Amino acid sequence: MSTFLGVKCCLRAAPALRLNLQNQVRAAGSGVTKATVIGPLAGSARFCFSVWAASRHRGPGEHVIALARSQFQQPWRSSPRRIEHPRRTFFGSSGVVTDYVDLPPGYEDEEGLPFRRDGELDQVTTNTIFKGSPDMTSWRANKLLRILHGRRVAGSLEDPELQGNTASFTEREIQQALGYLRAHVPVDEIANAGLRAEDELRALESMAESESEEDGAQKDVSARGKSSPWSLYRESGDKNVYGDSILDKIRARNIARREAEEKALEEKRKQEEEAAQQNWGGLATTEDGRTRQVAMSPKEEAYRAEATSELEAPPETPRWRLLLPTTIFVAALVPLLWWASGLYSAPAEDRRLVPWLTQKDATIYGLLLVNLAVFVAWRRMGAWKFLNKHAIMDMVMPRPTGAVAAIFSHQAASHLVENMFVLWLLGGLLLDDASRAEYLAVFVGSGAAGFLASLYKCVLTRHLTYGLGASSAVFGVICCYFWLHRFEGFKILDLPPDPANGMQGLGIIGLIVGLNLIPAFRQLPGQKDWISHLVGIATGIGFATLIEERRKGSGNKDLVLEGQNVNKDDEDKVKSKQKS
């Protein structure tokens, strides 16, 4: 009924409206607008004429002035298009806004716009729309749909600055919501985005004109730390006559955000440092989760001072004086170890210290315990002075005995576990083909030769540091065993299956050498001492050759290998009993 009455009022007022429009046209043609007398209108005719006159009396230049006035009166208004082209209807509204020009003045992206006339979605409809999202409730779904519908109408669907309001939703949920809206609420998204872009450009042009006309007022406002209430963007410092592109604005926002984050992190770090200085009793953690160092006691400070060298720079010592003592020591040690291993004979069972273990296991576990004991000693600050002097291979002031002592020294738990695990897993294989003395000769000789090679590398390249660890010794005993069986096949977990023989010992040695050559080509800081590993491997292969020669000699028939509990006299007794 109200719709019918509205149409009827418009039809009744049509003659009076037509007459006034004709008078207005004549006055505009004569150039006298102020003398035009507009007769009184009634009802809907007055309303329709006021809308027409508001747009008819404004020239091209007056639109900008009206925009500025309206936006100063209403700071929330940021689009001049909504003021210049108001839209009214006599037939009511559907309740769902779909056009950019109908966007409400108080629109906020985080609130969105209603997308249905008959209320919000229930849980059943939500489950139908958002399939595969069990955590999606009706409240979250309606919020997402309102935000996305508002962006479709406002033309800000692709605005990266507004994505924070939908950051709690997955990309799949957003696409499902957009699919539902595009199927049930048709909106010309491209046209709305174009209108929004036009309004932004128009506002930027108006802002440039107002800056030239009201420079003094703008300076006062900027001095108080405020900006124009109708400006869309923050002022830029370069004053580009062509305006800033979208990429420039996004880049500026990212730079400002990064600077703010860095400033916040710096302030947080300063606060943590101040708190740590005020609270000496607790443990403070750094950003990466590591424990912050606490103050040491006077006794610990004394231990540290004793264990620290007073040298501020390496002494100017000739290189030959650094290399010669250790070279002579290792060159004499390796043949001495091999000669001594030939004099060894396995003890009888009743004379062993640990008879419940085989001689093979006793040898491996003994080496593990020695390395573990030195590792525990590194945890005691009182032992630092002795260990720093005798348990490492110092490249600045090398000690010859350090080439042997450093084999059993580990400071890091990961380094110890890595070496000892490989020694326990593969290092004991050699004891099936060599005596305990020969095994220890290979172990110590390979380690000492490896540290000698590392000393040469560090001194000749002026990379003065220190070395420690049993890596070269472990590689020496492993490659010694595989060289003795270099043409035999080895299977890992019964692979490859029969009738294949598996990888030969030479192939395993080549694989070990290749893995140790990788750090030589990468040249990254903190790499392992690959040169000592390679020399340890070569030394182990050399010992394997000596073992083969010893087995072939006639003077070693009475050699007793590990795991055998008889000697030559026992064999003679057995043979005499068999003859009798």
C-alpha positions in Angstrom: 0.0 0.0 0.0 2.9 2.4 0.9 4.5 1.7 -2.5 1.2 2.6 -4.3 0.8 5.8 -2.4 4.4 6.8 -3.2 3.9 6.3 -6.9 0.6 8.2 -6.8 2.3 11.2 -5.1 4.9 11.4 -7.8 2.3 11.4 -10.5 0.3 14.2 -8.9 3.4 16.4 -8.5 4.6 15.8 -12.1 3.0 19.1 -13.6 4.5 21.3 -10.9 7.8 19.6 -11.2 7.9 20.0 -15.0 7.1 23.7 -14.7 9.9 24.4 -12.2 12.4 22.4 -14.3 11.6 24.5 -17.4 12.1 27.7 -15.4 15.4 26.4 -14.1 16.6 25.6 -17.6 15.7 29.1 -18.9 17.5 30.7 -16.0 20.6 28.6 -16.7 20.5 29.6 -20.4 20.3 33.3 -19.6 23.3 33.0 -17.2 21.3 34.4 -14.3 21.1 31.7 -11.7 20.7 33.8 -8.7 17.5 35.6 -10.0 15.7 32.4 -10.7 12.8 32.0 -8.4 11.9 28.5 -7.5 8.3 28.1 -6.6 7.2 26.1 -3.6 6.9 22.5 -4.2 5.1 19.9 -2.2 5.7 16.4 -1.1 7.7 14.1 -3.3 8.1 16.8 -5.9 10.2 19.0 -3.5 12.3 16.0 -2.7 13.0 15.0 -6.3 13.8 18.6 -7.3 16.2 19.0 -4.4 18.1 16.0 -5.5 18.3 17.4 -9.1 19.2 20.9 -8.0 22.0 19.7 -5.8 23.8 18.2 -8.7 22.7 20.9 -11.3 24.1 23.9 -9.5 27.6 22.5 -8.9 30.2 23.2 -11.5 33.4 21.1 -12.0 35.3 23.1 -9.5 32.6 23.2 -6.8 32.5 19.4 -6.5 36.0 19.4 -4.8 35.0 22.2 -2.4 31.8 20.4 -1.5 33.8 17.2 -1.0 36.2 19.0 1.3 33.4 20.6 3.3 31.4 17.4 3.6 34.5 15.4 4.8 35.5 18.0 7.3 32.0 17.8 8.7 31.9 14.0 8.6 35.5 12.6 9.1 34.3 9.1 8.5 33.5 9.8 4.9 36.4 8.9 2.6 34.8 8.5 -0.8 33.5 11.5 -2.7 31.5 9.4 -5.0 29.1 8.6 -2.2 28.4 12.3 -1.8 28.2 13.4 -5.4 25.9 10.7 -6.5 23.4 9.8 -3.8 20.9 7.1 -4.7 17.4 7.0 -3.4 14.5 4.6 -4.1 10.8 4.9 -3.4 10.3 1.2 -3.3 12.4 0.4 -0.2 15.7 -1.6 0.1 16.4 -5.3 0.0 18.6 -5.1 3.1 21.7 -6.5 1.2 24.1 -3.9 -0.2 25.6 -4.9 -3.5 26.8 -1.6 -5.0 29.7 0.5 -4.1 27.7 3.7 -4.1 25.4 2.3 -1.5 28.2 1.4 1.0 27.1 2.6 4.5 29.1 5.5 6.0 30.1 3.5 9.1 31.4 0.5 7.2 34.3 -1.3 8.8 36.2 -4.2 7.2 36.3 -6.2 10.5 32.5 -5.9 10.8 31.6 -6.5 7.2 28.1 -6.2 5.7 25.0 -8.4 5.9 24.8 -10.9 3.1 21.3 -12.3 3.7 17.8 -10.7 4.3 16.5 -13.6 6.4 19.2 -13.7 9.1 22.5 -15.5 9.4 23.4 -19.1 8.7 22.7 -21.9 11.0 25.1 -24.8 11.8 23.6 -27.2 9.3 24.0 -24.7 6.4 27.5 -23.9 7.7 28.5 -27.6 7.5 27.1 -27.8 4.0 29.1 -24.8 2.8 32.4 -25.5 4.6 32.9 -29.2 3.9 36.1 -30.6 5.3 36.3 -27.9 8.0 35.0 -29.6 11.2 36.2 -26.6 13.4 34.0 -24.1 11.5 31.2 -22.9 13.7 28.2 -20.9 12.5 29.5 -17.8 14.3 32.9 -18.0 12.5 31.2 -18.7 9.2 28.9 -15.7 9.4 31.7 -13.5 10.4 33.8 -14.6 7.5 30.9 -14.2 5.0 30.1 -10.7 6.3 33.8 -9.6 5.9 34.1 -11.1 2.4 30.8 -9.6 1.3 31.8 -6.2 2.6 35.1 -6.4 0.7 33.3 -7.4 -2.5 31.1 -4.3 -2.2 33.9 -2.0 -1.1 36.2 -3.2 -3.9 38.9 -4.2 -1.3 38.8 -8.0 -1.9 42.5 -8.0 -3.0 43.7 -5.3 -0.5 46.7 -6.8 1.3 46.4 -4.3 4.2 43.1 -5.8 5.2 44.1 -9.5 5.2 44.8 -9.5 8.9 41.0 -9.6 9.7 40.8 -13.0 8.0 44.2 -14.4 9.0 42.5 -16.9 11.3 40.8 -18.6 8.4 42.5 -21.0 6.0 42.7 -20.3 2.2 40.3 -23.2 1.6 37.7 -21.7 3.9 38.0 -18.3 2.3 37.5 -19.8 -1.2 34.5 -21.8 0.0 32.9 -18.7 1.4 33.6 -16.7 -1.8 32.0 -19.5 -3.8 28.9 -19.4 -1.7 28.6 -15.6 -1.9 29.2 -15.5 -5.7 26.5 -18.1 -6.2 23.8 -16.5 -3.9 24.7 -12.8 -3.7 25.6 -11.4 -7.2 28.0 -8.5 -6.9 29.9 -6.7 -9.7 33.3 -7.0 -8.0 35.2 -5.5 -10.9 33.0 -2.4 -11.2 33.2 -1.9 -7.4 37.0 -2.2 -7.4 37.2 0.3 -10.2 35.0 2.8 -8.4 37.1 2.5 -5.3 40.2 3.1 -7.3 38.7 6.2 -8.9 37.7 7.6 -5.5 41.2 7.0 -4.2 42.8 8.9 -7.1 40.2 11.7 -6.8 41.0 12.0 -3.1 44.7 12.2 -3.8 44.2 14.9 -6.4 42.0 16.9 -3.9 44.6 16.5 -1.2 47.3 17.9 -3.5 45.1 20.9 -4.4 44.3 21.6 -0.8 47.9 21.4 0.2 48.8 24.2 -2.2 45.9 26.4 -1.1 46.0 25.8 2.7 49.7 25.2 3.3 49.8 27.1 6.5 46.9 25.2 8.0 48.4 21.9 7.0 51.7 22.8 8.7 49.9 23.6 11.9 48.1 20.3 11.7 51.3 18.3 10.9 53.1 20.1 13.8 50.5 18.7 16.2 51.2 15.2 14.8 47.8 15.0 12.9 46.9 14.7 9.3 43.9 15.7 7.2 40.7 14.0 8.3 39.7 13.2 4.8 43.1 11.9 3.5 43.2 8.3 2.4 46.9 7.7 2.8 49.8 9.0 4.9 51.9 11.7 3.3 55.0 10.6 1.5 58.3 12.4 1.7 59.3 12.4 -1.9 56.3 14.5 -3.2 56.2 12.7 -6.6 54.2 14.7 -9.1 53.0 11.5 -10.7 51.8 10.0 -7.4 52.9 6.9 -5.7 52.2 3.5 -7.3 50.5 0.7 -5.5 53.8 -1.2 -5.3 55.5 1.8 -3.7 52.8 2.0 -1.1 53.0 -1.7 -0.3 56.8 -1.5 -0.1 56.6 1.5 2.2 54.1 -0.3 4.5 56.4 -3.4 4.6 59.4 -1.3 5.5 57.5 0.5 8.2 56.2 -2.8 9.6 59.7 -4.3 9.6 61.2 -1.3 11.3 58.5 -1.4 14.0 59.2 -5.2 14.6 63.0 -4.6 14.8 62.4 -1.7 17.2 60.1 -3.9 19.4 62.7 -6.8 19.4 65.5 -4.4 20.4 63.4 -3.0 23.2 62.6 -6.5 24.4 66.2 -7.5 24.3 67.2 -4.4 26.4 64.5 -5.2 28.9 65.8 -8.8 29.3 69.3 -7.6 29.7 68.3 -5.2 32.4 66.2 -7.9 34.2 69.2 -10.3 34.0 71.5 -7.7 35.5 69.1 -7.1 38.4 68.3 -10.8 39.0 71.6 -12.8 39.5 69.9 -15.8 41.1 67.9 -17.2 38.2 68.5 -18.5 34.7 67.5 -16.2 31.8 66.9 -17.6 28.3 67.9 -16.0 25.0 65.6 -15.8 21.9 66.7 -19.1 20.5 66.1 -21.0 23.7 69.7 -21.4 24.9 70.6 -20.9 28.5 72.2 -17.6 29.2 75.5 -17.8 31.0 75.5 -16.8 34.7 78.2 -15.3 36.7 81.0 -17.7 37.8 82.2 -18.0 41.4 85.7 -16.7 42.3 87.1 -20.2 42.4 85.8 -20.9 38.9 87.2 -17.6 37.7 90.6 -18.6 39.1 90.4 -22.0 37.3 89.5 -20.3 34.1 92.4 -17.8 34.4 94.9 -20.6 35.0 93.6 -22.5 32.0 93.7 -19.5 29.6 96.9 -18.5 27.8 98.2 -15.0 28.3 99.2 -14.8 24.6 97.3 -12.1 22.7 98.7 -13.2 19.4 100.5 -16.3 18.1 104.3 -16.0 18.6 106.5 -15.4 15.5 107.9 -18.9 15.4 109.4 -20.4 12.2 107.2 -23.1 10.7 109.9 -25.8 10.8 110.2 -25.4 14.5 106.5 -26.0 14.9 106.5 -29.1 12.6 109.8 -30.8 13.3 109.3 -32.1 16.9 106.0 -33.7 16.2 107.1 -35.1 12.9 110.1 -36.9 14.6 107.9 -38.1 17.4 105.2 -39.6 15.1 107.8 -41.0 12.7 109.4 -42.9 15.6 106.2 -43.9 17.3 104.5 -45.7 14.4 107.3 -48.3 13.7 107.8 -48.7 17.5 104.2 -49.6 17.9 104.4 -52.1 15.1 107.5 -53.7 16.5 106.0 -53.9 20.0 102.9 -55.6 18.7 104.9 -58.5 17.4 106.2 -59.3 21.0 102.7 -59.5 22.4 101.1 -62.8 23.5 97.5 -63.2 24.8 97.3 -64.0 28.5 95.7 -67.1 29.8 92.0 -67.1 30.9 92.9 -67.3 34.6 95.2 -64.3 34.4 92.7 -61.9 32.7 91.2 -58.9 34.6 87.8 -59.3 33.2 87.4 -63.0 32.3 83.6 -62.7 31.8 84.2 -60.7 28.7 85.9 -61.8 25.5 89.2 -60.2 24.7 87.5 -58.5 21.7 84.8 -56.9 23.9 87.3 -56.0 26.6 89.5 -54.1 24.2 86.6 -52.1 22.7 84.9 -51.3 26.0 88.3 -50.3 27.4 88.7 -47.7 24.7 85.2 -46.5 25.2 85.8 -46.0 29.0 89.0 -44.1 28.5 87.3 -41.7 26.1 84.4 -41.3 28.4 86.7 -40.6 31.4 88.5 -37.8 29.5 85.1 -36.3 28.5 84.0 -36.2 32.1 87.3 -34.6 33.1 86.5 -31.8 30.6 83.4 -31.1 32.6 85.5 -30.2 35.7 87.0 -26.7 35.6 89.9 -27.8 37.9 91.2 -30.1 35.1 91.1 -27.5 32.4 94.7 -26.4 32.9 96.1 -29.9 32.5 93.8 -30.9 29.7 94.5 -27.7 27.7 98.2 -28.4 27.9 98.3 -32.1 27.3 95.0 -33.4 26.0 94.7 -31.4 22.7 96.7 -30.9 19.6 97.6 -27.2 19.9 98.6 -25.8 16.5 100.1 -22.6 17.9 102.5 -24.2 20.4 102.3 -28.0 19.5 103.5 -30.6 21.9 104.5 -34.0 20.3 102.6 -36.0 22.9 99.4 -34.1 22.0 99.2 -36.2 18.8 98.5 -39.3 21.0 96.6 -37.7 23.9 94.2 -35.9 21.6 92.9 -39.2 20.3 91.1 -39.9 23.6 89.9 -36.3 24.1 86.4 -35.1 23.3 84.8 -31.8 24.5 81.3 -32.1 22.9 78.9 -34.9 23.7 77.8 -35.2 20.1 81.4 -35.6 19.0 82.0 -38.3 21.6 78.8 -40.3 20.8 79.5 -40.2 17.0 83.0 -41.5 17.3 82.3 -44.1 20.0 79.2 -45.5 18.2 81.2 -46.1 15.0 84.0 -47.7 17.0 81.6 -50.0 18.8 79.7 -50.9 15.6 82.6 -51.5 13.2 85.8 -51.0 15.0 85.8 -54.4 16.6 85.8 -56.3 13.3 89.6 -56.0 13.0 90.1 -58.0 16.2 89.0 -61.1 14.3 92.1 -60.8 12.1 94.6 -59.1 14.4 95.9 -59.4 17.9 95.0 -56.9 20.6 98.5 -55.3 20.3 98.2 -55.0 16.6 94.8 -53.5 16.9 96.0 -50.9 19.4 99.0 -50.2 17.2 96.7 -49.5 14.2 94.4 -47.3 16.4 97.1 -45.2 18.0 99.3 -45.0 14.9 96.4 -43.9 12.6 95.3 -41.2 15.1 98.8 -39.8 15.6 99.5 -39.7 11.8 96.2 -38.0 11.3 97.0 -35.2 13.8 100.4 -34.8 12.3 98.8 -34.2 8.9 96.3 -31.7 10.5 99.3 -29.9 12.1 101.0 -29.5 8.7 97.8 -28.2 7.1 97.1 -25.6 9.9 100.7 -24.4 10.2 101.2 -24.0 6.4 97.9 -22.2 5.9 98.3 -20.1 9.1 95.0 -21.5 10.4 96.2 -21.8 14.0 93.6 -23.6 16.1 93.5 -26.9 18.0 92.3 -30.4 17.3 91.0 -33.4 19.2 89.0 -36.6 18.7 89.3 -40.2 17.7 87.9 -39.9 14.2 91.2 -40.6 12.3 92.0 -43.6 14.6 88.5 -45.1 14.1 88.7 -44.7 10.3 92.1 -46.3 10.4 91.0 -49.5 12.1 87.9 -49.8 10.0 89.7 -49.3 6.7 92.5 -51.7 7.9 89.9 -54.4 8.2 88.2 -53.8 4.9 91.6 -53.8 3.2 92.3 -57.2 4.6 89.0 -58.3 3.0 89.1 -56.0 0.0 87.9 -58.6 -2.5 85.2 -60.1 -0.3 81.5 -59.1 -0.5 79.7 -57.5 2.5 76.0 -57.4 3.0 74.0 -54.9 5.0 70.9 -56.4 6.6 71.2 -59.4 4.2 71.1 -57.0 1.2 71.6 -57.5 -1.6 69.8 -60.9 -1.5 71.5 -64.1 -2.7 73.2 -65.0 -5.1 74.7 -61.5 -5.1 77.9 -61.1 -3.0 77.3 -57.6 -1.8 79.8 -54.7 -1.9 83.4 -55.5 -1.8 85.8 -54.1 0.8 87.4 -51.8 -1.7 84.0 -50.3 -2.5 83.4 -49.6 1.2 86.8 -47.9 1.5 86.0 -45.8 -1.5 82.7 -44.8 0.0 84.4 -43.7 3.2 87.0 -41.7 1.3 84.3 -40.0 -0.8 82.3 -38.9 2.3 85.4 -37.4 3.8 86.2 -35.5 0.6 82.9 -33.6 0.7 84.2 -31.0 3.2 87.3 -30.4 1.1 85.2 -29.0 -1.8 82.5 -27.2 0.2 84.9 -25.0 2.2 82.3 -24.2 4.9 83.2 -23.0 8.4 83.0 -25.5 11.2 83.7 -28.5 9.0 85.4 -31.7 10.2 89.2 -32.2 10.0 89.0 -34.1 6.7 92.7 -34.1 6.1 93.4 -36.1 9.3 90.6 -38.5 8.4 92.2 -39.3 5.0 95.7 -39.7 6.5 94.3 -42.0 9.2 92.6 -44.1 6.4 95.9 -44.3 4.5 97.8 -45.3 7.7 95.3 -48.0 8.5 95.7 -49.4 5.0 99.5 -49.4 5.5 99.1 -51.4 8.7 96.9 -53.9 6.9 99.7 -54.5 4.4 102.1 -55.1 7.3 99.7 -57.5 8.9 99.4 -59.5 5.7 103.2 -59.7 5.4 103.5 -60.8 9.0 100.9 -63.6 8.4 102.9 -64.8 5.4 106.2 -64.9 7.4 107.4 -68.2 8.8 108.5 -66.6 12.1 104.9 -65.9 13.2 103.4 -69.3 13.2 103.0 -69.1 17.0 100.9 -65.9 16.8 97.8 -66.1 18.8 94.8 -64.0 17.6 92.2 -62.5 19.8 89.5 -64.9 20.9 92.0 -67.8 21.1 92.9 -69.0 24.6 95.8 -71.3 23.8 99.4 -70.8 22.9 102.0 -72.8 21.1 102.8 -75.0 24.2 99.1 -75.8 24.6 98.9 -76.9 20.9 102.0 -79.1 21.4 100.3 -80.8 24.4 97.1 -81.4 22.4 99.1 -82.9 19.5 101.0 -85.3 21.9 97.8 -86.5 23.5 96.3 -87.2 20.1 99.4 -89.3 19.1 99.3 -91.3 22.3 
